[in-house]
Amino acid sequence: MVPFLTAENVLAAVSPERAVEAVRDGFVAYARGEWAMPPKIYVPAYPNGDFRAMPAIGAGHAVLKWVTSFPVNLEKGLPTVKAIVLVSDAETGMPVAVLEGSALTALRTGAAAVLAAETLARPEAGAAAVIGTGVNGRATARTFIARGREVILWDVDPERARTAAEELGASVAASREQALSADIVATVTPGREPLFAENSLLPGQHVSLMGADGPGKCEIAPRELARTHVFCDDWTQASHAGELQHLVPENLIAREQVTQLGDVLANFAPGRRSAEEITTFDSTGLAIQDLALALAVLERVGELEGALELPLW
Ligand SMILES: NC(=O)c1ccc[n+]([C@@H]2O[C@H](COP(=O)([O-])OP(=O)(O)OC[C@H]3O[C@@H](n4cnc5c(N)ncnc54)[C@H](O)[C@@H]3O)[C@@H](O)[C@H]2O)c1
């Protein structure tokens, strides 16, 4: 029998706080070379969006996430991101579980944005602004709030920001400028145009850039990113499909100027160097984050009420 777990099961199994712990463990295991992650495969279906196949292996399990990013879906009332995660036993190859992957993606994306902020922001940093209050922006805001941080929200669609603020117990920023100048900013937009123009970032700010996770996307002007202390989730992915894709071909940044977040978490590399420094985190979303979350869900699978099990063979 193979468990088929719904979004509701996933959310019941893993709290935002547990997701932060799980994602931290995943980044550290990957930095230590204990977990492996072949490059994400993009299957273009432009102009509407793309599919991604994301495999990873570690802790006795292998996962494959089949996930979409279809930003135009918003206009059709359909989700931008939909996903399914297959989990197998890495010793026998036997299937272990099938998980609804959109809730899992939102949990691990919020966790990565918050983990990067908590690792790289100034210790005395105040409120976090979350820009873009769709599925993954709301998950990011929910995770900041679960970790005890005040959150302000901004969205190009004011009604979406207002609804999200009511749902989460956050407030709506008075203006886009107020949100962009918060001590901590997490951007979770479709990445169609830069939110941060050249010379707009303030000394000491931290920005988790979550939205640009595919070819052509960006949330910050390349020269503005180049003047910050840049961290990323994974160099190979980020330099091909994250914000860094726009800097590398122009020689605006070199590999040795960019630190992977896992290396900071595993104490292999320093994080922020001074209170004035501006830190940025270029996130493209890693399969090891999905593996970390899948393992956290499986820890609780026996306790989940109403979880479906199917005899696959
Ligand atoms: N880095 C990662 O791990 C990761 C994971 C999941 C999704 N993503 C990416 O994050 C982005 C958002 O995903 P989602 O599922 O939350 O999308 P969504 O469609 O649910 O929400 C996007 C939100 O951004 C708002 N928005 C659009 N343009 C804006 C702008 N210029 N300023 C402010 N708000 C704006 C929209 O009104 C909407 O509320 C996508 O590009 C997606 O591919 C990244």
PDBQT file of the ligand as one rigid body, heavy atoms in Angstrom, charges set to zero:
ROOT
HETATM    1  N1  LIG A 401      12.246  30.219  -5.207  1.00  0.00    +0.000 N 
HETATM    2  C1  LIG A 401      11.393  29.257  -5.009  1.00  0.00    +0.000 C 
HETATM    3  O1  LIG A 401      11.689  28.256  -4.356  1.00  0.00    +0.000 OA
HETATM    4  C2  LIG A 401       9.999  29.369  -5.554  1.00  0.00    +0.000 A 
HETATM    5  C3  LIG A 401       9.021  28.461  -5.153  1.00  0.00    +0.000 A 
HETATM    6  C4  LIG A 401       7.714  28.629  -5.605  1.00  0.00    +0.000 A 
HETATM    7  C5  LIG A 401       7.402  29.671  -6.472  1.00  0.00    +0.000 A 
HETATM    8  N2  LIG A 401       8.392  30.503  -6.899  1.00  0.00    +0.000 N 
HETATM    9  C6  LIG A 401       8.103  31.618  -7.816  1.00  0.00    +0.000 C 
HETATM   10  O2  LIG A 401       7.535  32.655  -7.035  1.00  0.00    +0.000 OA
HETATM   11  C7  LIG A 401       6.673  33.419  -7.860  1.00  0.00    +0.000 C 
HETATM   12  C8  LIG A 401       5.324  33.561  -7.155  1.00  0.00    +0.000 C 
HETATM   13  O3  LIG A 401       4.715  32.275  -7.035  1.00  0.00    +0.000 OA
HETATM   14  P1  LIG A 401       3.229  32.122  -6.422  1.00  0.00    +0.000 P 
HETATM   15  O4  LIG A 401       2.873  30.700  -6.521  1.00  0.00    +0.000 OA
HETATM   16  O5  LIG A 401       3.147  32.801  -5.090  1.00  0.00    +0.000 OA
HETATM   17  O6  LIG A 401       2.422  32.997  -7.492  1.00  0.00    +0.000 OA
HETATM   18  P2  LIG A 401       0.950  33.606  -7.405  1.00  0.00    +0.000 P 
HETATM   19  O7  LIG A 401       0.507  33.795  -8.790  1.00  0.00    +0.000 OA
HETATM   20  O8  LIG A 401       0.112  32.806  -6.458  1.00  0.00    +0.000 OA
HETATM   21  O9  LIG A 401       1.200  35.046  -6.723  1.00  0.00    +0.000 OA
HETATM   22  C9  LIG A 401       1.941  36.073  -7.299  1.00  0.00    +0.000 C 
HETATM   23  C10 LIG A 401       1.528  37.383  -6.609  1.00  0.00    +0.000 C 
HETATM   24  O10 LIG A 401       2.415  38.423  -7.015  1.00  0.00    +0.000 OA
HETATM   25  C11 LIG A 401       1.633  39.597  -7.267  1.00  0.00    +0.000 C 
HETATM   26  N3  LIG A 401       2.402  40.458  -8.151  1.00  0.00    +0.000 N 
HETATM   27  C12 LIG A 401       2.585  40.360  -9.498  1.00  0.00    +0.000 A 
HETATM   28  N4  LIG A 401       3.413  41.320  -9.927  1.00  0.00    +0.000 NA
HETATM   29  C13 LIG A 401       3.756  42.053  -8.834  1.00  0.00    +0.000 A 
HETATM   30  C14 LIG A 401       4.580  43.188  -8.629  1.00  0.00    +0.000 A 
HETATM   31  N5  LIG A 401       5.244  43.770  -9.630  1.00  0.00    +0.000 N 
HETATM   32  N6  LIG A 401       4.676  43.686  -7.372  1.00  0.00    +0.000 NA
HETATM   33  C15 LIG A 401       4.016  43.110  -6.340  1.00  0.00    +0.000 A 
HETATM   34  N7  LIG A 401       3.212  42.040  -6.470  1.00  0.00    +0.000 NA
HETATM   35  C16 LIG A 401       3.100  41.513  -7.702  1.00  0.00    +0.000 A 
HETATM   36  C17 LIG A 401       0.334  39.066  -7.852  1.00  0.00    +0.000 C 
HETATM   37  O11 LIG A 401      -0.714  40.018  -7.747  1.00  0.00    +0.000 OA
HETATM   38  C18 LIG A 401       0.104  37.822  -6.975  1.00  0.00    +0.000 C 
HETATM   39  O12 LIG A 401      -0.598  38.136  -5.785  1.00  0.00    +0.000 OA
HETATM   40  C19 LIG A 401       6.611  32.693  -9.209  1.00  0.00    +0.000 C 
HETATM   41  O13 LIG A 401       7.511  33.316 -10.092  1.00  0.00    +0.000 OA
HETATM   42  C20 LIG A 401       7.086  31.303  -8.899  1.00  0.00    +0.000 C 
HETATM   43  O14 LIG A 401       7.634  30.654 -10.010  1.00  0.00    +0.000 OA
HETATM   44  C21 LIG A 401       9.670  30.391  -6.445  1.00  0.00    +0.000 A 
ENDROOT
TORSDOF 0
